[in-house]
Amino acid sequence: MSQPDTCNISARLARWADEKPDSPALIELSNRRQKTFRELDKDTQQVASGLIQCGMKPGDRVLLMTPYGLDFV
């Protein structure tokens, strides 16, 4: 029996970064800034690594204090 496709956004992001690394993943319309799937995956991994190094673990809650936009996502 085959494994069902996961709905984990992190797993999907890694796959998209591999399949289409230079395609836009996010576009901020107000100033036309963009992030590719490669950039978004790299940024996500860096934030996750930093949170783990600070003692965070799965299930912990985080409060984000940043204006809404590319940096928030």
N, CA, C and O atoms as CSV, one atom per row, in Angstrom:
chain,resi,resn,atom,element,x,y,z
A,1,MET,N,N,0.833,-1.171,0.000
A,1,MET,CA,C,0.000,0.000,0.000
A,1,MET,C,C,0.888,1.250,0.000
A,1,MET,O,O,1.889,1.288,0.716
A,2,SER,N,N,0.543,2.254,-0.779
A,2,SER,CA,C,1.354,3.469,-0.838
A,2,SER,C,C,1.005,4.405,0.319
A,2,SER,O,O,-0.105,4.387,0.851
A,3,GLN,N,N,1.986,5.216,0.685
A,3,GLN,CA,C,1.800,6.189,1.750
A,3,GLN,C,C,0.943,7.348,1.238
A,3,GLN,O,O,1.139,7.789,0.105
A,4,PRO,N,N,0.008,7.849,2.030
A,4,PRO,CA,C,-0.769,9.023,1.597
A,4,PRO,C,C,0.132,10.252,1.536
A,4,PRO,O,O,1.079,10.381,2.311
A,5,ASP,N,N,-0.173,11.139,0.616
A,5,ASP,CA,C,0.583,12.386,0.478
A,5,ASP,C,C,0.395,13.220,1.739
A,5,ASP,O,O,-0.727,13.372,2.223
A,6,THR,N,N,1.480,13.755,2.268
A,6,THR,CA,C,1.410,14.532,3.505
A,6,THR,C,C,0.824,15.919,3.253
A,6,THR,O,O,0.948,16.466,2.158
A,7,CYS,N,N,0.196,16.469,4.261
A,7,CYS,CA,C,-0.341,17.828,4.180
A,7,CYS,C,C,0.537,18.794,4.963
A,7,CYS,O,O,0.122,19.920,5.237
A,8,ASN,N,N,1.735,18.376,5.324
A,8,ASN,CA,C,2.668,19.196,6.073
A,8,ASN,C,C,3.263,20.255,5.148
A,8,ASN,O,O,3.929,19.915,4.171
A,9,ILE,N,N,3.030,21.533,5.444
A,9,ILE,CA,C,3.498,22.613,4.576
A,9,ILE,C,C,5.020,22.641,4.470
A,9,ILE,O,O,5.557,23.019,3.429
A,10,SER,N,N,5.711,22.251,5.517
A,10,SER,CA,C,7.170,22.216,5.482
A,10,SER,C,C,7.675,21.195,4.463
A,10,SER,O,O,8.612,21.469,3.714
A,11,ALA,N,N,7.055,20.029,4.440
A,11,ALA,CA,C,7.447,19.002,3.470
A,11,ALA,C,C,7.137,19.457,2.053
A,11,ALA,O,O,7.926,19.230,1.136
A,12,ARG,N,N,6.001,20.092,1.876
A,12,ARG,CA,C,5.643,20.593,0.542
A,12,ARG,C,C,6.612,21.682,0.090
A,12,ARG,O,O,7.031,21.697,-1.067
A,13,LEU,N,N,6.967,22.586,0.990
A,13,LEU,CA,C,7.886,23.664,0.644
A,13,LEU,C,C,9.225,23.099,0.195
A,13,LEU,O,O,9.783,23.561,-0.800
A,14,ALA,N,N,9.747,22.114,0.904
A,14,ALA,CA,C,11.023,21.491,0.511
A,14,ALA,C,C,10.909,20.865,-0.877
A,14,ALA,O,O,11.834,20.961,-1.683
A,15,ARG,N,N,9.784,20.230,-1.149
A,15,ARG,CA,C,9.587,19.616,-2.469
A,15,ARG,C,C,9.528,20.682,-3.561
A,15,ARG,O,O,10.156,20.537,-4.610
A,16,TRP,N,N,8.770,21.754,-3.313
A,16,TRP,CA,C,8.667,22.818,-4.311
A,16,TRP,C,C,10.015,23.504,-4.515
A,16,TRP,O,O,10.360,23.871,-5.638
A,17,ALA,N,N,10.779,23.679,-3.436
A,17,ALA,CA,C,12.112,24.295,-3.562
A,17,ALA,C,C,13.015,23.430,-4.425
A,17,ALA,O,O,13.880,23.947,-5.132
A,18,ASP,N,N,12.823,22.128,-4.373
A,18,ASP,CA,C,13.607,21.206,-5.195
A,18,ASP,C,C,13.112,21.198,-6.638
A,18,ASP,O,O,13.917,21.182,-7.569
A,19,GLU,N,N,11.794,21.208,-6.830
A,19,GLU,CA,C,11.210,21.103,-8.166
A,19,GLU,C,C,11.261,22.405,-8.967
A,19,GLU,O,O,11.474,22.384,-10.179
A,20,LYS,N,N,11.067,23.530,-8.290
A,20,LYS,CA,C,11.041,24.827,-8.994
A,20,LYS,C,C,11.677,25.905,-8.121
A,20,LYS,O,O,10.992,26.820,-7.663
A,21,PRO,N,N,12.986,25.799,-7.889
A,21,PRO,CA,C,13.658,26.675,-6.931
A,21,PRO,C,C,13.609,28.164,-7.255
A,21,PRO,O,O,13.599,28.989,-6.341
A,22,ASP,N,N,13.577,28.521,-8.529
A,22,ASP,CA,C,13.627,29.939,-8.898
A,22,ASP,C,C,12.270,30.539,-9.219
A,22,ASP,O,O,12.191,31.695,-9.635
A,23,SER,N,N,11.198,29.772,-9.033
A,23,SER,CA,C,9.850,30.301,-9.240
A,23,SER,C,C,9.432,31.130,-8.029
A,23,SER,O,O,9.813,30.815,-6.902
A,24,PRO,N,N,8.660,32.179,-8.252
A,24,PRO,CA,C,8.200,32.990,-7.122
A,24,PRO,C,C,7.289,32.188,-6.193
A,24,PRO,O,O,6.333,31.553,-6.638
A,25,ALA,N,N,7.596,32.228,-4.913
A,25,ALA,CA,C,6.765,31.584,-3.897
A,25,ALA,C,C,5.868,32.629,-3.239
A,25,ALA,O,O,4.716,32.352,-2.904
A,26,LEU,N,N,6.408,33.825,-3.060
A,26,LEU,CA,C,5.680,34.930,-2.438
A,26,LEU,C,C,5.943,36.200,-3.223
A,26,LEU,O,O,7.063,36.445,-3.672
A,27,ILE,N,N,4.912,36.999,-3.384
A,27,ILE,CA,C,5.055,38.302,-4.038
A,27,ILE,C,C,4.343,39.326,-3.167
A,27,ILE,O,O,3.153,39.191,-2.884
A,28,GLU,N,N,5.074,40.347,-2.745
A,28,GLU,CA,C,4.485,41.430,-1.958
A,28,GLU,C,C,4.078,42.529,-2.933
A,28,GLU,O,O,4.936,43.225,-3.476
A,29,LEU,N,N,2.794,42.687,-3.155
A,29,LEU,CA,C,2.296,43.580,-4.193
A,29,LEU,C,C,2.602,45.051,-3.937
A,29,LEU,O,O,2.795,45.813,-4.885
A,30,SER,N,N,2.650,45.462,-2.671
A,30,SER,CA,C,2.824,46.882,-2.369
A,30,SER,C,C,4.166,47.423,-2.852
A,30,SER,O,O,4.270,48.600,-3.195
A,31,ASN,N,N,5.187,46.580,-2.881
A,31,ASN,CA,C,6.504,47.066,-3.333
A,31,ASN,C,C,7.183,46.103,-4.304
A,31,ASN,O,O,8.352,46.282,-4.648
A,32,ARG,N,N,6.449,45.086,-4.740
A,32,ARG,CA,C,6.907,44.121,-5.742
A,32,ARG,C,C,8.100,43.266,-5.302
A,32,ARG,O,O,8.807,42.705,-6.139
A,33,ARG,N,N,8.317,43.170,-4.001
A,33,ARG,CA,C,9.362,42.254,-3.516
A,33,ARG,C,C,8.897,40.824,-3.722
A,33,ARG,O,O,7.704,40.526,-3.652
A,34,GLN,N,N,9.866,39.936,-3.980
A,34,GLN,CA,C,9.541,38.535,-4.184
A,34,GLN,C,C,10.506,37.649,-3.403
A,34,GLN,O,O,11.617,38.058,-3.066
A,35,LYS,N,N,10.065,36.451,-3.130
A,35,LYS,CA,C,10.918,35.395,-2.605
A,35,LYS,C,C,10.655,34.161,-3.447
A,35,LYS,O,O,9.506,33.814,-3.720
A,36,THR,N,N,11.737,33.499,-3.858
A,36,THR,CA,C,11.595,32.259,-4.603
A,36,THR,C,C,11.372,31.120,-3.619
A,36,THR,O,O,11.544,31.289,-2.412
A,37,PHE,N,N,10.988,29.958,-4.144
A,37,PHE,CA,C,10.824,28.790,-3.286
A,37,PHE,C,C,12.146,28.432,-2.612
A,37,PHE,O,O,12.152,28.014,-1.454
A,38,ARG,N,N,13.253,28.590,-3.310
A,38,ARG,CA,C,14.570,28.304,-2.724
A,38,ARG,C,C,14.839,29.239,-1.540
A,38,ARG,O,O,15.255,28.789,-0.472
A,39,GLU,N,N,14.601,30.539,-1.733
A,39,GLU,CA,C,14.838,31.516,-0.666
A,39,GLU,C,C,13.923,31.268,0.530
A,39,GLU,O,O,14.365,31.322,1.677
A,40,LEU,N,N,12.659,30.998,0.262
A,40,LEU,CA,C,11.707,30.761,1.340
A,40,LEU,C,C,12.078,29.507,2.133
A,40,LEU,O,O,12.004,29.507,3.362
A,41,ASP,N,N,12.474,28.449,1.444
A,41,ASP,CA,C,12.886,27.214,2.121
A,41,ASP,C,C,14.123,27.462,2.982
A,41,ASP,O,O,14.191,26.995,4.119
A,42,LYS,N,N,15.094,28.191,2.450
A,42,LYS,CA,C,16.316,28.499,3.201
A,42,LYS,C,C,15.991,29.329,4.446
A,42,LYS,O,O,16.468,29.026,5.539
A,43,ASP,N,N,15.178,30.375,4.275
A,43,ASP,CA,C,14.796,31.230,5.403
A,43,ASP,C,C,14.057,30.430,6.474
A,43,ASP,O,O,14.302,30.599,7.668
A,44,THR,N,N,13.155,29.560,6.034
A,44,THR,CA,C,12.375,28.740,6.960
A,44,THR,C,C,13.273,27.810,7.768
A,44,THR,O,O,13.092,27.656,8.975
A,45,GLN,N,N,14.242,27.192,7.095
A,45,GLN,CA,C,15.175,26.302,7.783
A,45,GLN,C,C,16.021,27.065,8.799
A,45,GLN,O,O,16.292,26.556,9.886
A,46,GLN,N,N,16.437,28.278,8.454
A,46,GLN,CA,C,17.244,29.089,9.379
A,46,GLN,C,C,16.440,29.471,10.621
A,46,GLN,O,O,16.952,29.391,11.737
A,47,VAL,N,N,15.187,29.886,10.436
A,47,VAL,CA,C,14.352,30.257,11.577
A,47,VAL,C,C,14.102,29.034,12.461
A,47,VAL,O,O,14.209,29.118,13.685
A,48,ALA,N,N,13.771,27.900,11.841
A,48,ALA,CA,C,13.517,26.677,12.608
A,48,ALA,C,C,14.757,26.272,13.399
A,48,ALA,O,O,14.650,25.894,14.565
A,49,SER,N,N,15.910,26.345,12.786
A,49,SER,CA,C,17.160,25.995,13.461
A,49,SER,C,C,17.416,26.921,14.642
A,49,SER,O,O,17.812,26.471,15.717
A,50,GLY,N,N,17.191,28.208,14.442
A,50,GLY,CA,C,17.386,29.174,15.526
A,50,GLY,C,C,16.435,28.933,16.689
A,50,GLY,O,O,16.833,29.036,17.850
A,51,LEU,N,N,15.184,28.615,16.387
A,51,LEU,CA,C,14.215,28.345,17.455
A,51,LEU,C,C,14.604,27.087,18.234
A,51,LEU,O,O,14.482,27.052,19.459
A,52,ILE,N,N,15.067,26.067,17.535
A,52,ILE,CA,C,15.507,24.835,18.207
A,52,ILE,C,C,16.718,25.120,19.096
A,52,ILE,O,O,16.795,24.627,20.221
A,53,GLN,N,N,17.660,25.915,18.591
A,53,GLN,CA,C,18.850,26.262,19.382
A,53,GLN,C,C,18.484,27.065,20.634
A,53,GLN,O,O,19.202,27.025,21.633
A,54,CYS,N,N,17.370,27.790,20.577
A,54,CYS,CA,C,16.908,28.560,21.737
A,54,CYS,C,C,16.079,27.719,22.697
A,54,CYS,O,O,15.606,28.226,23.714
A,55,GLY,N,N,15.897,26.438,22.385
A,55,GLY,CA,C,15.179,25.555,23.290
A,55,GLY,C,C,13.745,25.249,22.911
A,55,GLY,O,O,13.054,24.534,23.636
A,56,MET,N,N,13.283,25.779,21.786
A,56,MET,CA,C,11.913,25.490,21.354
A,56,MET,C,C,11.820,24.035,20.911
A,56,MET,O,O,12.802,23.450,20.453
A,57,LYS,N,N,10.641,23.463,21.052
A,57,LYS,CA,C,10.414,22.094,20.595
A,57,LYS,C,C,9.028,22.004,19.974
A,57,LYS,O,O,8.206,22.899,20.173
A,58,PRO,N,N,8.752,20.930,19.219
A,58,PRO,CA,C,7.434,20.801,18.586
A,58,PRO,C,C,6.312,20.954,19.606
A,58,PRO,O,O,6.359,20.389,20.698
A,59,GLY,N,N,5.301,21.733,19.222
A,59,GLY,CA,C,4.157,21.970,20.093
A,59,GLY,C,C,4.262,23.268,20.871
A,59,GLY,O,O,3.252,23.761,21.375
A,60,ASP,N,N,5.464,23.841,20.984
A,60,ASP,CA,C,5.611,25.132,21.651
A,60,ASP,C,C,4.957,26.216,20.799
A,60,ASP,O,O,4.895,26.103,19.575
A,61,ARG,N,N,4.476,27.258,21.451
A,61,ARG,CA,C,3.843,28.375,20.744
A,61,ARG,C,C,4.806,29.545,20.663
A,61,ARG,O,O,5.625,29.762,21.556
A,62,VAL,N,N,4.688,30.301,19.563
A,62,VAL,CA,C,5.576,31.427,19.310
A,62,VAL,C,C,4.726,32.652,18.990
A,62,VAL,O,O,3.751,32.554,18.246
A,63,LEU,N,N,5.085,33.785,19.538
A,63,LEU,CA,C,4.433,35.044,19.225
A,63,LEU,C,C,5.308,35.798,18.233
A,63,LEU,O,O,6.480,36.054,18.512
A,64,LEU,N,N,4.755,36.154,17.083
A,64,LEU,CA,C,5.504,36.894,16.065
A,64,LEU,C,C,5.231,38.378,16.206
A,64,LEU,O,O,4.075,38.800,16.249
A,65,MET,N,N,6.286,39.169,16.278
A,65,MET,CA,C,6.155,40.619,16.395
A,65,MET,C,C,6.852,41.263,15.193
A,65,MET,O,O,7.959,41.786,15.316
A,66,THR,N,N,6.208,41.221,14.060
A,66,THR,CA,C,6.752,41.816,12.847
A,66,THR,C,C,5.587,42.297,11.985
A,66,THR,O,O,4.522,41.680,11.995
A,67,PRO,N,N,5.770,43.381,11.244
A,67,PRO,CA,C,4.687,43.842,10.378
A,67,PRO,C,C,4.338,42.777,9.344
A,67,PRO,O,O,5.202,42.012,8.917
A,68,TYR,N,N,3.069,42.732,8.943
A,68,TYR,CA,C,2.637,41.764,7.949
A,68,TYR,C,C,3.309,42.053,6.614
A,68,TYR,O,O,3.419,43.211,6.209
A,69,GLY,N,N,3.753,41.021,5.941
A,69,GLY,CA,C,4.414,41.138,4.649
A,69,GLY,C,C,5.332,39.946,4.446
A,69,GLY,O,O,5.166,38.918,5.102
A,70,LEU,N,N,6.301,40.072,3.544
A,70,LEU,CA,C,7.222,38.976,3.270
A,70,LEU,C,C,7.974,38.515,4.512
A,70,LEU,O,O,8.144,37.315,4.728
A,71,ASP,N,N,8.421,39.458,5.322
A,71,ASP,CA,C,9.186,39.093,6.511
A,71,ASP,C,C,8.331,38.305,7.513
A,71,ASP,O,O,8.844,37.437,8.219
A,72,PHE,N,N,7.049,38.603,7.573
A,72,PHE,CA,C,6.145,37.877,8.459
A,72,PHE,C,C,5.992,36.431,8.009
A,72,PHE,O,O,6.070,35.507,8.819
A,73,VAL,N,N,5.778,36.247,6.731
A,73,VAL,CA,C,5.562,34.893,6.189
A,73,VAL,C,C,6.849,34.105,6.318
A,73,VAL,O,O,6.901,32.939,5.927
